[in-house]
């Protein structure tokens, strides 16, 4: 039976594993031992028990797939190598669904990134205590996050700092206007056309020189696909994402497929 390795247990990786496990010898490698419904993670900030509703162990829905919890640090034409392990795991087919993550140079206390529920869960207590909360980035994630916070707490000073002239600028203007009007009625301050440069001494500093008070902030900008695992042997195939053909295959090795955020397909991720 042909061996298939799938890297990443998000939407793309878990779907591939479930479809293929009855016909191939499938191994799923994921940083966590569970699937997480990522569109629902933002509510864990305001409702701590919500994470139980959006997570399920991979073993619950994958009956024949072998699960390995770990990080792939290197991909070759017929093998993968895990971080902290010497052996190479061979494959006949590979699916890279490594997803994406936030990548920001700002490392400051009181700053969280909207990535996974287990990270956001840690911020719950701080959200309850904070008098001022900033959300840096007014795209889809930042807008939804602010909606969760402002509908659960009415006694906080809330602010969105966005580098564009309207919220969710990749969506239509009617949607942006609806969200802006909703926030304005809630008394939320919206700062447009300002890019955050750094956070220091309880101050958020923008590139134009403006300052805003900082107590607690959520970063919802700077998301990038996780491509480090491909760089050693496939650096020429990386251009923003991993270059693929119309079948989501690497052009040089047809047995390697790229799915989800890692794929260099021009689309809304």
N, C-alpha and C positions, 0 to 999 in steps of 0.2 A: 504494500500500500504506500502510495506517495506521501511524503512528509511535508506538511504545511506549517510554517511558523508565522504567527500573527503578532506584531508588536503594537501594543496599545489596546486597552479594553474599553474604549469609549464607544460612541455610536457606530463608527465604521468597523472597528476591530471586533466588537462583540457580535455585530450582525454577521460579519464574515465567518466567524467561528461557528455560530449556530447553523449557518447555511451549509458549511463544509464538513462538519464533524462526522456526519454519517457516511461520507464518501472518501475521506482522507484521514490520515494520522495527523491530527491537529494539536499544536501546542500554542497556547496564548501566553504571552509575556506582558505583564502589566505592573506598573509601580504599586498598584493597590490590588487587593484580592476581591474587589467588588466593582460592579458597574454603578455609575452615578448619573442620574438624570440632571445634567449640568444646567439646563434652563431653570431648574428649581432651586439651585443652591443659594441664591440671594436671600431667600426667606429665612435661611438658617441664622442670619444675623439678628433677626427680630423674634424668631420662634425657634428655640433651641432644639426642640424635639422633632423639628421638621426633617432633619437629615435622615431619620429612620424611614421616612416615607419615600425618599428618593434614591435609596441605595439598596442593592441586592447583591449577594455574594455570587461571583461568577459560577461557582459550583452548583448554584440553585437552578440555573437555566441551561448550563452546558453539561450534558450527561456523559459525553465521551472525550471531551477535550482535556488535555493535560494543562494545568495552570501553574505557571511559574511567576512568583512575585519577585520583581527585581527590575534593574535598569539595563538596557542594551547600550553598550558604549561603542560597539563597532559592528558594521555590517559588511560582509564580503559577498562575492558572487554566489557562494553556496553555503555560507555559514553566518552565524551571529555570535557575538561574544558579550557576555554579561559583565557588568562592573563587579570587581572583587572576585571573579572566578577565572581560572586559567583555561578551562576547556572551551572548545568551540562547539556549538550546536549546529549540526548540518541540516540542510533543508533541500527539498526539491522545488518548492515554491515559497515565496515570502510575501507577506502583506505588511507594509509599513503604514501604520495608522497611529503615529506617535503624538498626534495632537499639537497643541500650542500652549504657551504660557506667557505670563507677563514678564517683561524684561526691562527693568528701570534702574538707572544708576543711583536713585534716591534710596538710601538706607537710613531711615530715621525712626525714632521711637514714635509710636502712635500712628504708623502708616501701615495699612493692610492692602493686599492685592486680592481682587475678586477672582480667585482661581478655583479652589476646591472647597467643599463644605467643611472639611476638617480644619481648614485654615480660618474660614469665616466664623466658625463656631467659637473660636477662641476670642473673637472680638465682641461677642454678645454682651458680656459684662461691661466692657468699656463703652459700648454704645449706650447702654442704660445710664451710665454715670456721666457721660460727656454732655457738656452744655452747648458746645459748638462742634459741628461735623461738616467737613468739606469733602466733596466728591470731585476728584480731578479727572475730567473726561465726561462729556455729555453725549456719548454715543448710545447705542442700544443698552449696553450693560449699565453704564452710569445712570441713565435715565430710569431704568427699571429699579436699580438699587435705591435711588432717591425716593421713588414712589413707595417702596417697601418701608423705608425709614419714616417718611413724613406721614404715612397713614397709620403708623403705630405710635408715633411720638409727636405731640403737638407743642411740647414745651422746650424745644431746642432751636438754636440758631443754625439754620441749614444753608449751605451754599454749594452751587455747582460752578466750577471753573472750567471753561471749555475753550479750546483753541480755534474753533470755527464760529461762524456768524449765526448759526442756529443749531438747535439740538438735533441729534440723529441726522446729520447732514446728508447721509447716503439714502435716506428715505425721502418721500415726497414732502412738500412744504406743509400740506394740510396736517400731516401727522406731527411734524415738528411744532406747528402752531398750537395744536391741541395739547401737547405735553407742556409747552411753555405756559399756556394759559392756566393749566391745572396747577402748576407749581407756583405761579404768581399769586393765585387765589389762596394758596397755602402759606403765603408770606416768605417763600424761599427766594434767596438772592441768586440771580443767575449772572455770571460774568462771562461775556463772550469775547472772542478774539484775544485771549490771553493764554500764553503757554507757560506752564510752570517750569522754572529753572532749577530751583532747589528749595529745600525746607530746612530752616536753621533757626535755632533759638526761639522756638515757638512761633515762627513766622513762615508763611509761604511766600516765596519771592518769584515773580514772573520775569520773563525776558525783557519786558518793557519797563521794569523797575517798580511795579506795584507790589504792595505788601498786604497780606491778609493774615489774620490771627489763626494760629494752628493749635488745636487740641487733639483732634482725631481726624484722620483723613483716609479715604479709600481711593486707590489708584485703579482706574479702569481704562488706561491707555497703554500703548507700547506692547501689545500682544504680538508674539512672533511664533512661527511654527518651530517645533522641536526637531532640529536637523543635525545636531551634533553627532549623532550616531552614524550619519552618512558621510561626514566630511573627510575621513581618512582615505576611503577608497572611491568615493563618488563626488568629490568636490566640484568636478566639471559639470555635474548634473544638477547643481544647485543654483537657482536664480530666483531669489525670493522664496520659492518653494522648490520642491524636487520636480525636475522636468519630466513630463510624461507624454505618451501618445494618446490617441483617442480612446484607447482601452485601459488607460491609467497604468500602463506598463512603462518601465524604464526602456528607453530606446535601445540600449546596449545589451540588456539582459531581459528577455521576455518573461522569465520566470519570477521577476520581482515586480510587484504591484504597489502603488502608492495611493492611499485613500485618505479622505478627510482633510483636515487643515494642512497636513504636510504636502499635499499634492499642489503642484504649481499650476493650478487651473484658475483662470481669472473669473471669480465668482464671489458672492457674499458668503463668507465663512461662518 
